[in-house]
Amino acid sequence: MTRPLRADARRNRDRLVAEAGVAFLAHGTGASLEEIARRAGVGIGTLYRHFPRREDLLDAVFQGEVDALLDLGRELARADDAFGALGTWLRAVVDRHRAWQAIAAATGQDRPNATLAASRIPVEQTGKTLLARAQKAGEAQRGATIADLLRLAGAIGQAADETPDDPKLPDRLLHLVVEGLRAQPRTGKRAR
C-alpha cells in the first residue's frame, strides 16, 4: 500500500507536473529535466524521487490533462446551455491534442501506455454524457456519436500541428464541426 504524500511533497510533485507540462509543450518531450526541476523550485533529486523515469513524468502530465478534461466535462454537464457545453468541451479536447500526441510519440508506438489506454473510456463517457444532453435538448443531431466527434477533434488538432503558421485554423475548423453538429429545424422539405 502506498502511503499518501506529505503536503510539501504533494506541492513539489504538483509543481513538477505543472512545469513539465509547460516545458513539454514548449520544447517537446525531450525538454531538460534539470530545467523542469529548477523552474519547479526543487532539486533534480526531488524530481527523480517522484518520477524515476522520464516516462513516469510524461504519464503524470498526461494524467493531469485527462483529469482536467474530465473535471471540465463534469462541470459542463450542469450547464444550462447543453449545446454550448458540448462545444466548449470539444474545444478543450482540440487544445489538448498536441500534448497527447507528443506524449504518445515519446512513449513509442511499440510500447502500450497504460495511462493513454486507460483514459479512453472515461473521456468517451464524459463526451457521451455531454452529447446526449445536447441531443435530448434537441440541439444536436441525433445521428452524431462521440466517437465521430472525438475523431474530428483529433483531426483538427492534427491539422493545427501541421499548420503552425495559421493559429486561427483550429477555431475555424471547430466552428465548422460544431455548426454541422447543430440540429436543423424541420421544415417539411428534404434537401436534395
N, C-alpha and C positions, 0 to 999 in steps of 0.2 A: 504494500500500500504506500502510495506517495504522500509524504507529508505536505500540507499546504505551505506555501511560501510566506515568509515573514513580510510585513508591509513594505519594508525598504527593499527587499529582494524583488517583490512584485513590481514596485515602481521602477527598479532598474530594468527588469525584464520588459516591462511595457515601453519604457523609453527606447530600449534597444530595438524592439519590433517596430516602433514608430519611425525611428531614424533609418532602419534598414529599408522600410517601405519607400521612404523618400529617396534614399540612395539608389535602390534597385531601379526605380522608375527613371531617375535622372542619369544614371551611369551604367545601367544593365546589372544583371545578377552577379557579375564579377566584381562589383564595387568593393573597395577596400574595407575589410572587416575592422582594421585598426581605425580607419576614419569613422566608421559607424560607431565604434565604442567611444572614440573621442567626442563625437557630437552628442552622444547619449550621456556624457559626463561620467563614464566608468572606464576602468582599465580593460585591456584585451582579455585578461584572465577571467574577469566577470562575464564577458561575452561568451567565452568558451565554457564556463561553468553552466551557463543556461543553454547554450547551443554548441555542443561538441563538434558538429559538422555544419558546413555552410547550408546543406540541405535542410537541416533542422531549423535554421533561421528562415530559410525560404518557406518552409511549411508553416511556420508561425506567422509570417507576414501574410501568406495566402489565407490561412485560417482567420486571421483578423479581418481581411477583406470580405470573406464569406460571412462571418458573423455580422459585420456592418450591413451587408446586403440583406441578411435575414432580419436583423433588427429594424431596418428601414421598411421592409415588407410588412412586419407586424404592426408597425406604426401606421403605415398607409392603409392597412386593412380596416382601420377605424375611421378613415377619412370620409367625409360626406360625398365628395366627387369621386366615384368609383373609377370612371374612365381616366380622369386626371391622375389618380393614384397609380393606375397601371402604367401610364405614360412616364410618370416620374420614376417608377421602379425600373422600367426598361432603360431609361437614360442612365441610371446607376449601373445597370449591367453593362451597357456600352462603355461607360467610363472605366470600369474595372477590367475590361477585356485585355488591355495592354499588360497589366500586372499579371493576369492569369496566364497569358501567352508566354511572357518572359519566364515565369516560374516553371511552366510545362517544358519549355525548351531547356532550361537549366537542369531540370531533374532527368531529362533524357526520355526519349520515346520508348526505349527498351526497358526502362525500369518503371513499373507501375508506381504511381504516387498515391498513397493511401488517402492523403488529405484531398487531393484533386478528385479521386474517385468517390470518396465519402460525401463530398459537398454536392454532388449532382442531384441526389434525391431531395434534400431539404430545399435547395434552390428551386428545383422544378415545382415542389409542393407549394412554396411561397408564391411563385408565379401563377400556379393554377388557382390558388385562392383569389388573387387579385383579378385574374381574367374572369373567373366565374362570377365575381361581384359585378364586374362591368357588363358581362353578358346578361346576368339576371336583371340589371337595371335597364336593359335594352339599348345600351350604349356601344357595345362591342359586337361584332359579327359572331353569330352562333357557331359557324364552322371553324373559327380560329382555334388553334391549340397552343399550349405553352411551348411545346417542342418547336413548333414553327417560329414562334416569336423569339425564342432563345437562339435559334439558328440565324434569324435575321439580325438580331443584336450582335451576335458574333461576327457576322459578315460585315456589319457596319464598323465594328471595332477593327477588323482586319483591313478594311478599306482605309480607315483613318491612319493605321500604322503604315500603310503603303503610300499614303499621300500626306506626309507631314507638312508640306508647304500650303495646305488648304485646311486651316484649323476649323473652319465652319462646316466642313464636309459631314462630320457626324451629326450635327444638328439638322442639316438639310435632309440627310437620308433617314434619320429617325422621324422627322416630321412626316415624310412620305409614308413610312411604315405605319405610324400612329393614325394618320388620316385615312389610310387604306383599311385600317382595322375598325374604324368607326362604323357603327351600324347605319345603314342607309334607310331613310324613311321609305315606307312602302307607298308607291304612287299608283299602283294598279297596272303600270306598264312595265314590260320587261325590256331590258336593254338588249340591243342586238349587237 
